[in-house]
Amino acid sequence: MAAASNNRFLIWGGEGWVAGHLKSLLEKAGKEVYTTTIRMENRESVIAELERVKPTHVLNCAGSTGRPNVDWCEDNKEATMRSNVIGTLNLTDACFLKGIHITVFATGCIYQYDEAHPWGGPGFKETDPANFDGSFYSETKAHVESVMKHYSNVLILRLRMPVSDDLHSRNFVTKISKYERVVDIPNSNTILTDLLPASILLAEHKETGVYNFTNPGAISHNEVLSLFKEIVRPSFTWKNFSLEEQAKVIKAGRSNCELDTTKLTTKLKEYGYEVPEVHVAYRGCFERMKAAGVQ
């Protein structure tokens, strides 16, 4: 199915980090793109915005992740629900009623390693039920996905620990490089340079359903920071601590898991697009940082 050339994109959460990257990508490709910061839970405002812009595609990057981290959601449950549950469903529903395709940038932080999916074992598939409710943020995300996936106009992309080619404050690498101590656990990660172009490709072809949206494989925090030290910042040092020690200094639990990317990589091959394995992807990301003078 060929992608239409007269697509009009509307990015929800227009001032956000991922939204900014998507806007740049779409503009560079010469696409028609608009952004909005209308609150997703305000139904009349949402409908008015859709009628004003008349998009063929909505890219939803909005929602509460908490500042500076997901611990915020533990103390602001109503606000988190309003955005992550009521708002997300409202926007998806409004798009459905108007025949608009919507891509929702969701999260894969709804799983936790278990007996069937241990470290180094098989990753979680899109069909596996969420098994992590250690944070209110993850709980809301798992609940809304289980309902939202039944809409016929929605593409749900599960990002995890997203990484950009700069040291933006939202970049996963920036976060762990500033922690006093880090746990050393393998995880799936999303390198935005590799995956955001794929999100546009899938949206343009009006793909629907749930996709684990990470680079294939899993990489540990120590492996990430070792590569960062090797390529970007030779003077960098860090310390580790255990999950038990970490639990004493955070309010909400953190998801640790590997996602199976077979469905994603198989679909993207149909369009001639390949996503590099996570270790290769990180090396490429840090090489681009170094070339840009990031330290």
Secondary structure as GFF3:
##gff-version 3
##sequence-region A 1 295
A	DSSP	beta_strand	8	12	.	.	.	ID=ss1
A	DSSP	alpha_helix	17	28	.	.	.	ID=ss2
A	DSSP	beta_strand	32	36	.	.	.	ID=ss3
A	DSSP	alpha_helix	43	53	.	.	.	ID=ss4
A	DSSP	beta_strand	57	60	.	.	.	ID=ss5
A	DSSP	alpha_helix	71	75	.	.	.	ID=ss6
A	DSSP	alpha_helix	77	81	.	.	.	ID=ss7
A	DSSP	pi_helix	82	87	.	.	.	ID=ss8
A	DSSP	alpha_helix	88	97	.	.	.	ID=ss9
A	DSSP	beta_strand	101	107	.	.	.	ID=ss10
A	DSSP	alpha_helix	136	148	.	.	.	ID=ss11
A	DSSP	beta_strand	154	159	.	.	.	ID=ss12
A	DSSP	alpha_helix	172	178	.	.	.	ID=ss13
A	DSSP	beta_strand	181	182	.	.	.	ID=ss14
A	DSSP	beta_strand	186	187	.	.	.	ID=ss15
A	DSSP	alpha_helix	192	204	.	.	.	ID=ss16
A	DSSP	beta_strand	209	212	.	.	.	ID=ss17
A	DSSP	beta_strand	219	220	.	.	.	ID=ss18
A	DSSP	alpha_helix	221	231	.	.	.	ID=ss19
A	DSSP	beta_strand	239	240	.	.	.	ID=ss20
A	DSSP	alpha_helix	243	247	.	.	.	ID=ss21
A	DSSP	alpha_helix	262	270	.	.	.	ID=ss22
A	DSSP	alpha_helix	278	291	.	.	.	ID=ss23
###
